[in-house]
Amino acid sequence: MGMRSQGASAGIAEELARELTAGVYPVGERFLTDQELQERFGVGRHSVREALKILSERGLVGRRRKTGTFVLSTNPVTPYVHSLRDLRGLLDFAASTMLEIRHVGLISTSDKALIDIGDLPDKRWLRVAGLRSVKESGVPLCWSEILIPERFSPPREVLLSTARTIYEEIMAHNGLRLEYVEQEVTAALLPPAMADLLKPDGETAGLLVKRRYVSHTGETFEFSQNLYPARRYTIRSIIRQRA
C-alpha cells in the first residue's frame, strides 16, 4: 500500500474515531458497512479495510465474519508502551502502574504455577498475585503472578503495605543486589476468567511476560509473570552495537 493510501486510511480512521468516542454510533450496534464507507469517503475497499483495522486495534470496533462490523466501545484502548533500556526501566514500570494484591500464600514445587521455573533448590515459595493497572487511567493492564522462595520472603504485612516494588523489598530484606533480570515474552491465549477481569473487548490473544531476578550471589530470588491482552502492552527495546 502506497503512502497516499496509508494517509487516506489514517484520516478516515481518525474521523470515525472522533465520531465513535462522541457516541454517534451506539455500543453493540452494527457499524457502517464497507460499501457505505467507500461511498462516504470516495475511496476504495482496501483503504476502508485498513481504516477499520486501525479502529479495531484501538478496541473501538470489531469485525465479525459474515455479519459485518460492530461497535465495541466509545473509549479507545491506549497500549501501555514499556521502554526497556536498562534495569531502571523496571522501576519506571512499577512507578507508573499499581498492583492490587488479591492472593498471598505459600505453595510447593508440586503446584502448577511452578512448572516452568526450572530445576531450583527451593521447594516452598510465596505466591503473590493480583491485578496490575495503569496509575494514570486506572485501566486494567495485566494479571501478575510473583513467586518468591520462602527463604527470601519478607513478612507478608511488609509486602502488602510497601510502596516499593516487591523485588526491591526482597533485596532490602536479604541484603542483596540485583545482578540481572532474564526476560521471556511469548504469545498466549487469555483464559475466560482473565478476559472477564481485564475486559479486552472480545480479544483472546495475549502476551505472557516472564522475568527471573538474579542477585549478585547468583541466586534466583523472584520469578514474575504478567499476562496482558495483546493490544494493551508493547515492549520497546534499544539494541546497540557492542563496542
C-alpha positions in Angstrom: 0.0 0.0 0.0 1.4 3.4 -1.0 1.9 6.4 1.2 -1.1 8.2 -0.2 -3.4 5.2 0.5 -1.9 4.9 4.0 -2.7 8.6 4.7 -6.3 8.2 3.4 -6.8 5.2 5.7 -5.4 7.0 8.8 -7.5 10.1 8.0 -10.7 8.0 7.7 -9.9 6.2 11.0 -9.3 9.5 12.8 -12.6 10.9 11.7 -14.5 7.8 12.5 -12.8 7.5 15.9 -13.9 11.0 16.8 -17.5 10.1 16.0 -17.3 6.8 17.9 -15.9 8.5 21.0 -18.6 11.1 20.7 -21.3 8.3 20.9 -22.6 8.8 17.4 -22.8 5.0 17.0 -24.2 3.1 19.9 -22.1 0.4 21.5 -23.3 -3.1 20.5 -24.9 -1.8 17.3 -23.8 -2.6 13.7 -21.4 -0.1 12.3 -21.3 1.4 8.8 -20.8 -1.1 6.0 -17.7 -1.2 3.9 -19.8 0.0 0.9 -21.2 2.9 2.9 -17.8 4.0 4.0 -16.4 3.7 0.4 -19.2 6.0 -0.8 -18.9 8.4 2.0 -15.1 9.0 1.7 -14.8 8.3 -2.0 -12.0 5.7 -1.6 -11.5 2.0 -2.5 -12.3 -1.1 -0.5 -8.7 -1.5 0.6 -8.5 2.0 2.2 -11.7 1.3 4.1 -10.5 -2.0 5.4 -7.2 -0.5 6.6 -9.1 2.2 8.4 -11.3 -0.4 10.1 -8.2 -2.3 11.1 -6.9 0.8 12.9 -10.3 1.2 14.7 -10.2 -2.5 15.6 -6.7 -2.2 17.1 -7.9 0.7 19.3 -10.7 -1.5 20.6 -13.5 0.7 19.1 -15.0 -1.8 16.6 -14.9 -5.5 16.0 -15.2 -7.4 12.7 -17.5 -10.5 12.7 -17.2 -12.9 9.9 -20.3 -12.8 7.6 -22.2 -10.4 9.9 -20.1 -7.2 9.5 -18.6 -4.6 11.8 -20.0 -3.8 15.3 -19.3 -1.0 17.8 -17.4 -2.4 20.8 -16.5 0.7 22.8 -16.5 4.5 22.8 -13.2 4.6 24.8 -10.1 3.7 22.7 -7.6 1.4 24.3 -4.2 3.1 24.6 -1.4 0.5 24.7 1.0 0.7 27.6 4.4 1.2 26.0 7.2 -0.1 28.2 10.6 1.1 27.2 13.4 -1.1 28.4 17.0 0.2 28.1 18.3 -1.0 31.5 17.2 -2.1 34.9 15.8 1.4 35.6 13.0 0.6 33.1 11.7 -1.9 35.6 11.4 0.8 38.3 9.7 3.1 35.8 7.2 0.4 35.1 6.5 -0.1 38.8 6.2 3.7 39.3 3.6 4.1 36.6 1.4 1.1 37.5 -0.2 -0.2 40.6 -0.6 -3.8 41.8 -3.8 -4.7 43.7 -2.8 -7.9 45.5 -5.6 -10.4 45.6 -3.8 -13.6 46.7 -0.9 -14.3 49.1 0.0 -17.8 50.2 2.7 -20.5 50.3 2.9 -23.1 47.5 5.2 -26.0 46.9 7.0 -27.3 43.8 4.0 -29.6 43.1 1.9 -26.6 42.3 1.3 -25.9 38.6 2.4 -22.3 39.0 5.9 -23.6 39.4 6.1 -25.9 36.4 8.1 -23.6 34.2 10.5 -22.4 36.9 13.2 -25.0 36.2 15.4 -27.0 38.4 15.9 -24.8 41.5 16.7 -26.0 45.1 13.8 -24.2 46.7 10.7 -26.3 47.4 8.4 -23.7 49.1 7.5 -20.4 47.5 5.4 -17.4 48.5 2.9 -16.6 45.7 1.7 -13.0 45.4 -0.9 -12.5 42.7 -3.2 -9.6 41.6 -4.4 -7.2 39.1 -2.0 -4.5 37.8 -3.4 -1.3 36.4 -2.1 1.9 34.9 -2.0 4.6 37.7 -2.9 7.5 35.5 -6.1 6.0 33.9 -7.0 3.1 36.2 -7.2 0.8 33.1 -6.5 -2.9 34.0 -3.2 -3.8 32.4 -2.4 -7.4 33.3 -2.7 -10.2 35.8 0.5 -10.5 37.8 1.9 -13.6 39.5 5.0 -13.2 41.7 6.9 -16.1 43.2 9.4 -15.7 46.0 11.5 -18.5 47.5 10.3 -18.8 51.1 13.8 -18.3 52.5 13.9 -14.8 50.8 10.4 -13.7 51.5 9.9 -10.6 53.6 7.0 -10.6 56.1 3.6 -10.7 54.4 2.5 -7.5 56.1 5.5 -5.7 54.6 4.7 -6.9 51.1 1.0 -5.8 51.5 1.9 -2.3 52.7 5.2 -1.4 50.9 5.4 1.5 48.4 8.4 -0.1 46.8 8.5 -2.9 44.2 8.4 -6.4 45.6 11.8 -7.2 44.2 13.3 -4.1 45.9 11.7 -5.2 49.2 13.2 -8.7 48.9 16.7 -7.2 48.2 16.4 -4.9 51.2 15.2 -7.7 53.5 18.1 -10.0 52.4 20.9 -7.5 51.8 21.0 -8.5 48.1 22.0 -6.6 44.9 20.3 -7.1 41.6 22.7 -8.6 39.1 20.5 -9.1 36.1 16.9 -9.9 35.0 16.2 -12.6 32.5 13.0 -11.9 30.4 11.0 -14.1 28.1 8.0 -12.9 26.1 5.6 -15.4 24.5 2.2 -15.4 22.8 -0.6 -16.8 24.9 -4.4 -17.1 25.0 -6.4 -15.2 27.6 -8.4 -17.7 29.7 -12.1 -16.8 30.1 -11.6 -15.7 33.7 -8.7 -13.3 32.7 -10.8 -12.0 29.8 -13.6 -11.1 32.3 -11.2 -9.5 34.6 -9.1 -7.5 32.1 -12.1 -6.6 29.8 -10.2 -6.8 26.5 -13.3 -6.2 24.3 -13.5 -9.6 22.9 -9.8 -10.1 22.3 -8.5 -13.5 23.2 -4.8 -13.1 22.2 -2.4 -12.3 25.0 1.3 -11.7 25.8 2.9 -13.6 28.6 6.0 -11.8 30.0 8.1 -13.8 32.4 11.0 -12.5 34.4 13.6 -14.1 36.6 15.5 -11.9 39.1 19.1 -13.0 40.0 21.2 -11.5 42.8 24.9 -10.7 42.9 25.3 -14.1 44.7 23.9 -15.9 41.6 20.7 -16.9 43.4 17.2 -16.5 41.9 15.1 -14.6 44.4 12.0 -13.8 42.4 10.0 -15.0 39.4 7.2 -13.0 37.9 4.8 -13.5 35.1 2.4 -10.9 33.7 -0.4 -11.8 31.3 -1.6 -8.9 29.1 -4.3 -8.6 26.4 -2.1 -8.4 23.3 -3.1 -5.0 22.1 -2.7 -3.4 25.6 1.1 -3.8 26.1 4.1 -3.0 24.0 7.7 -3.6 24.9 10.2 -1.2 23.2 13.9 -2.1 23.4 17.0 -0.4 22.1 19.7 -2.7 20.7 23.1 -1.3 20.3 26.2 -2.4 18.5 28.7 -3.8 21.0 31.9 -1.8 21.2 
